[in-house]
Amino acid sequence: MSTEAIPAEKPKRNYNALFGLTLLALLVLLWIILSVATPSFASAINISNLLRQGSMIAILAVGQTFVIITGGIDLSVGAVVGFATVIVAMLINAGVPVFIAILITLLVGVAIGMFHGFGIVKMGLPPFIITLATLTSLRGIGLLMTNGNSISINNDAFQLFSRNSFLGVPNLFWMVILVGIPAYIFLHHSRWGRYLFSVGSNAEASRLSGVNVQRTIYMAYTLSGLCAAFVGVLLASRIGIGNPTQAEGWELQAIASSVIGGTSLFGAVGSVHGPLLGAFILATINNGANLLNVNAFWQRIITGALIIVIVYFDGLRRRGK
């Protein structure tokens, strides 16, 4: 049967739009409260820093969302980010042109994502296991490659990119837009995006309807690996070093941002704008808590509470179908 005629399941756009508006209202409310609570929050310097802090997690969350929609999980994205900083740093220091170094690093992320797809589709490994194994392995491989040291990047132009702004907006935030627009079109206005939702809803029914389930899973994890490698390039640009231990715990922040943004851990529900807003809500909470000298432990408690509440209501919504 031709895949062109397959009636793939579409996401509930009305629900996504309403939830997105709710998240946007929450973000605006947080900014207003913090602007009143501490004058330094609304300063241009702090807003720029907040946008930079949230941008890389936002891109990671988009890649993670593709995977979660299929009913999977990718625990490796933080390790991929750290590993990518090492790859791009070594290539640039070896005299490889920056554009080529970035392209090779992105291809490494693609290869890692395809490996995850292979492990799930061909080896029958659970997504949790294969991506957890990659998380630990990539940290170790990176440490072996660097002998446990950081690699300073000797290219000033590469480092300046992440620290500069365009039209008063940090370049890192422009990268969110660069990723977000095509990701939105792909997920919500292409048949491949509909296949992600279909596989997450019922993989066997999708297969019987003519959807290439294996290819769809490969695609989801490849996109996640690509986004993680891209974030690794951006992080290397921002901190000016390659270090495999960087971005530790970012996989949890990406998952949290995606879930707070309305992506269902049960699969088949999600959007692009939700995780982006979720990432900046978390960045705002962390930034505001730091300015207010709130104990860092409370920041984790607040994030955990948000996840519990949203997943609980997602469960209620599913049972109410």
Backbone hydrogen bonds, N-H to C=O, Kabsch-Sander energy under -0.5 kcal/mol:
donor,donor_aa,acceptor,acceptor_aa,energy
5,A,2,S,-1.1
6,I,3,T,-1.1
8,A,6,I,-2.0
13,R,11,P,-1.5
16,N,12,K,-2.2
17,A,13,R,-2.8
18,L,14,N,-2.4
19,F,15,Y,-2.7
20,G,16,N,-2.4
21,L,17,A,-2.2
22,T,18,L,-2.0
23,L,19,F,-2.3
24,L,20,G,-2.4
25,A,21,L,-2.4
26,L,22,T,-2.2
27,L,23,L,-2.5
28,V,24,L,-2.5
29,L,25,A,-2.5
30,L,26,L,-2.4
31,W,27,L,-2.2
32,I,28,V,-2.3
33,I,29,L,-2.7
34,L,30,L,-2.6
35,S,31,W,-2.0
36,V,32,I,-1.7
37,A,33,I,-2.5
38,T,34,L,-2.4
41,F,38,T,-2.0
42,A,39,P,-0.6
43,S,40,S,-1.0
47,I,43,S,-2.5
48,S,44,A,-2.2
49,N,45,I,-2.1
50,L,46,N,-2.7
51,L,47,I,-2.5
52,R,48,S,-2.1
53,Q,49,N,-2.7
54,G,50,L,-2.5
55,S,51,L,-1.6
56,M,52,R,-0.9
57,I,53,Q,-0.7
58,A,54,G,-2.2
59,I,55,S,-2.0
60,L,56,M,-2.0
61,A,57,I,-2.6
62,V,58,A,-1.6
63,G,59,I,-1.8
64,Q,60,L,-2.5
65,T,61,A,-2.1
66,F,62,V,-1.5
67,V,63,G,-1.1
68,I,64,Q,-2.6
69,I,65,T,-2.4
70,T,66,F,-0.8
70,T,67,V,-0.7
71,G,68,I,-1.9
72,G,67,V,-2.0
77,V,74,D,-0.5
80,V,76,S,-2.5
81,V,77,V,-2.2
82,G,78,G,-2.1
83,F,79,A,-2.7
84,A,80,V,-2.6
85,T,81,V,-1.8
86,V,82,G,-1.2
87,I,83,F,-2.2
88,V,84,A,-2.6
89,A,85,T,-1.7
90,M,86,V,-2.6
91,L,87,I,-2.3
92,I,88,V,-2.3
93,N,89,A,-2.4
94,A,90,M,-1.2
95,G,92,I,-1.6
96,V,91,L,-2.2
101,A,97,P,-2.7
102,I,98,V,-2.6
103,L,99,F,-2.3
104,I,100,I,-2.7
105,T,101,A,-2.0
106,L,102,I,-2.4
107,L,103,L,-2.1
108,V,104,I,-1.9
109,G,105,T,-1.8
110,V,106,L,-2.1
111,A,107,L,-2.5
112,I,108,V,-2.2
113,G,109,G,-2.2
114,M,110,V,-2.4
115,F,111,A,-2.1
116,H,112,I,-2.0
117,G,113,G,-2.1
118,F,114,M,-2.5
119,G,115,F,-2.6
120,I,116,H,-2.1
121,V,117,G,-3.1
122,K,118,F,-2.2
123,M,118,F,-1.5
125,L,119,G,-2.6
130,I,126,P,-2.1
131,T,127,P,-2.1
132,L,128,F,-1.6
133,A,129,I,-2.5
134,T,130,I,-1.7
135,L,131,T,-2.1
136,T,132,L,-2.0
137,S,133,A,-2.4
138,L,134,T,-2.9
139,R,135,L,-1.4
140,G,136,T,-1.8
141,I,137,S,-3.0
142,G,138,L,-2.6
143,L,139,R,-2.0
144,L,140,G,-2.2
145,M,141,I,-2.4
146,T,142,G,-1.5
147,N,143,L,-0.9
148,G,143,L,-1.7
149,N,146,T,-1.6
151,I,242,G,-2.4
152,S,150,S,-0.6
153,I,240,G,-2.5
154,N,152,S,-0.5
159,Q,155,N,-1.6
160,L,156,D,-2.5
161,F,157,A,-1.2
162,S,158,F,-0.6
163,R,159,Q,-0.5
163,R,160,L,-0.8
164,N,160,L,-1.2
164,N,161,F,-0.8
166,F,169,V,-2.9
169,V,166,F,-1.6
171,N,164,N,-2.5
173,F,170,P,-0.8
174,W,170,P,-1.4
175,M,171,N,-1.5
176,V,172,L,-1.0
177,I,173,F,-1.6
178,L,174,W,-2.5
179,V,175,M,-1.9
180,G,176,V,-3.4
181,I,177,I,-2.2
183,A,179,V,-1.9
184,Y,180,G,-2.5
185,I,181,I,-2.3
186,F,182,P,-2.6
187,L,183,A,-2.7
188,H,184,Y,-2.6
189,H,185,I,-1.9
190,S,186,F,-0.5
193,G,186,F,-0.7
194,R,190,S,-1.6
195,Y,191,R,-1.9
196,L,192,W,-1.5
197,F,193,G,-1.5
198,S,194,R,-2.4
199,V,195,Y,-2.9
200,G,196,L,-2.1
201,S,197,F,-1.8
202,N,198,S,-2.6
206,S,202,N,-2.2
207,R,203,A,-2.3
208,L,204,E,-2.3
209,S,205,A,-1.4
210,G,207,R,-1.4
211,V,206,S,-2.6
213,V,211,V,-1.5
216,T,212,N,-2.0
217,I,213,V,-2.3
218,Y,214,Q,-2.4
219,M,215,R,-2.5
220,A,216,T,-2.2
221,Y,217,I,-2.1
222,T,218,Y,-2.3
223,L,219,M,-2.3
224,S,220,A,-1.7
225,G,221,Y,-2.3
226,L,222,T,-2.4
227,C,223,L,-2.4
228,A,224,S,-2.2
229,A,225,G,-2.4
230,F,226,L,-2.2
231,V,227,C,-2.2
232,G,228,A,-2.0
233,V,229,A,-1.9
234,L,230,F,-2.1
235,L,231,V,-2.9
236,A,232,G,-2.4
237,S,233,V,-2.0
238,R,234,L,-2.0
239,I,235,L,-2.7
240,G,236,A,-1.8
242,G,151,I,-2.2
243,N,241,I,-0.5
246,Q,243,N,-1.8
248,E,245,T,-0.7
250,W,247,A,-1.9
252,L,249,G,-0.6
253,Q,249,G,-1.4
254,A,250,W,-2.6
255,I,251,E,-2.2
256,A,252,L,-2.7
257,S,253,Q,-2.7
258,S,254,A,-2.3
259,V,255,I,-2.7
260,I,256,A,-3.1
261,G,257,S,-1.7
262,G,259,V,-1.9
263,T,258,S,-2.3
264,S,269,V,-2.0
267,G,264,S,-1.8
268,A,69,I,-3.0
276,L,272,V,-1.4
277,L,273,H,-2.4
278,G,274,G,-2.8
279,A,275,P,-2.4
280,F,276,L,-1.7
281,I,277,L,-2.1
282,L,278,G,-2.2
283,A,279,A,-2.3
284,T,280,F,-2.2
285,I,281,I,-2.4
286,N,282,L,-2.6
287,N,283,A,-2.6
288,G,284,T,-3.1
289,A,285,I,-2.4
290,N,286,N,-2.0
291,L,287,N,-2.1
292,L,288,G,-2.0
293,N,290,N,-1.1
294,V,289,A,-3.3
298,W,295,N,-1.3
299,Q,295,N,-0.9
300,R,296,A,-1.3
301,I,297,F,-1.8
302,I,298,W,-2.7
303,T,299,Q,-2.1
304,G,300,R,-2.6
305,A,301,I,-2.5
306,L,302,I,-2.3
307,I,303,T,-2.1
308,I,304,G,-2.3
309,V,305,A,-2.4
310,I,306,L,-2.5
311,V,307,I,-2.7
312,Y,308,I,-2.2
313,F,309,V,-2.3
314,D,310,I,-2.1
315,G,311,V,-2.2
316,L,312,Y,-2.0
317,R,313,F,-2.4
318,R,314,D,-2.2
319,R,315,G,-2.3
320,G,316,L,-1.4
321,K,318,R,-1.2
